[in-house]
């Protein structure tokens, strides 16, 4: 009955496309987001642990009588817990193997 009449004016249709500057801006945003996501979620983070020094310190304290054998076992359990609490994408390297490292990357074992 009353059907809408569709008028097409193909001569006045304007196509809008982004300029080169807008395309460069869009690409930069996409690249920056991809790099951030890659660094944040995929790249393994390296941490350094002075396991040999910690165990030597615990043996020295035990031999000197500063701690009991029960405290020594508790400290070893705490050490194991510290390693288990590290995120799965973290790579832990012994300090004896590392030539040089940043102090911020060291796992505190005390």
C-alpha positions as CSV (number, residue, x, y, z in Angstrom):
1,X,0.0,0.0,0.0
2,X,2.2,2.9,1.2
3,X,5.6,1.5,0.4
4,X,8.5,3.9,0.8
5,X,10.1,5.0,-2.4
6,X,13.8,4.6,-2.5
7,X,15.7,7.3,-4.5
8,X,19.3,6.6,-5.4
9,X,21.5,9.5,-6.4
10,X,24.7,7.9,-7.6
11,X,26.2,11.1,-8.9
12,X,26.3,12.8,-5.5
13,X,27.6,9.8,-3.6
14,X,30.9,10.8,-1.9
15,X,33.4,8.2,-0.9
16,X,35.5,9.0,2.2
17,X,38.8,7.4,2.7
18,X,41.5,8.1,5.3
19,X,44.5,10.3,4.4
20,X,48.0,9.1,4.5
21,X,48.6,10.7,7.9
22,X,45.5,9.0,9.3
23,X,46.7,5.6,7.9
24,X,50.1,6.1,9.5
25,X,48.5,7.0,12.8
26,X,46.3,3.9,12.7
27,X,49.2,1.6,11.9
28,X,51.4,3.1,14.7
29,X,48.6,2.6,17.2
30,X,48.2,-1.1,16.1
31,X,51.9,-1.7,16.2
32,X,52.3,-0.1,19.7
33,X,49.4,-2.2,21.0
34,X,50.8,-5.4,19.5
35,X,54.3,-4.7,21.0
36,X,52.9,-3.9,24.4
37,X,50.8,-7.1,24.4
38,X,53.7,-9.2,23.2
39,X,56.0,-7.8,25.9
40,X,53.4,-8.0,28.7
41,X,52.0,-11.5,28.0
42,X,54.3,-13.5,25.8
43,X,58.0,-12.7,26.5
44,X,59.5,-14.7,29.3
45,X,61.0,-12.4,32.0
46,X,64.4,-13.4,33.4
47,X,65.0,-13.4,37.1
48,X,68.2,-14.1,39.0
49,X,68.4,-16.2,42.2
50,X,71.5,-16.6,44.4
51,X,70.6,-20.2,45.4
52,X,74.2,-21.2,46.2
53,X,74.7,-18.2,48.5
54,X,71.4,-18.7,50.3
55,X,72.1,-22.4,50.9
56,X,75.7,-21.6,52.1
57,X,74.3,-19.0,54.5
58,X,71.7,-21.5,55.9
59,X,74.4,-24.2,56.4
60,X,76.6,-21.6,58.2
61,X,73.8,-20.6,60.5
62,X,73.0,-24.2,61.2
63,X,76.6,-25.1,61.9
64,X,77.0,-22.1,64.2
65,X,73.9,-23.0,66.1
66,X,72.1,-19.8,65.2
67,X,69.1,-21.8,63.9
68,X,67.8,-25.2,64.7
69,X,67.4,-28.0,62.3
70,X,63.6,-27.4,62.3
71,X,64.2,-23.7,61.4
72,X,66.6,-24.8,58.7
73,X,63.9,-27.1,57.2
74,X,61.3,-24.3,57.5
75,X,63.7,-22.0,55.6
76,X,64.1,-24.5,52.8
77,X,60.3,-24.9,52.6
78,X,60.1,-21.1,52.4
79,X,62.6,-21.1,49.6
80,X,60.6,-23.7,47.7
81,X,57.5,-21.6,48.2
82,X,59.2,-18.5,46.8
83,X,60.1,-20.4,43.6
84,X,56.6,-21.8,43.3
85,X,55.0,-18.3,43.7
86,X,56.9,-16.9,40.6
87,X,54.8,-16.5,37.5
88,X,55.0,-19.4,35.0
89,X,56.4,-17.2,32.2
90,X,59.4,-16.2,34.4
91,X,62.7,-17.8,33.7
92,X,64.9,-18.2,36.8
93,X,68.7,-18.4,36.3
94,X,71.2,-19.0,39.0
95,X,73.4,-16.1,39.9
96,X,76.5,-18.2,39.4
97,X,75.7,-18.5,35.7
98,X,75.0,-14.8,35.1
99,X,77.8,-12.5,34.2
100,X,76.0,-9.2,35.0
101,X,72.5,-8.4,36.0
102,X,70.3,-5.6,37.2
103,X,69.5,-5.7,41.0
104,X,65.8,-5.3,40.2
105,X,65.8,-8.7,38.5
106,X,67.1,-10.6,41.5
107,X,64.7,-12.7,43.6
108,X,65.0,-11.9,47.3
109,X,65.5,-15.2,49.1
110,X,65.5,-13.9,52.7
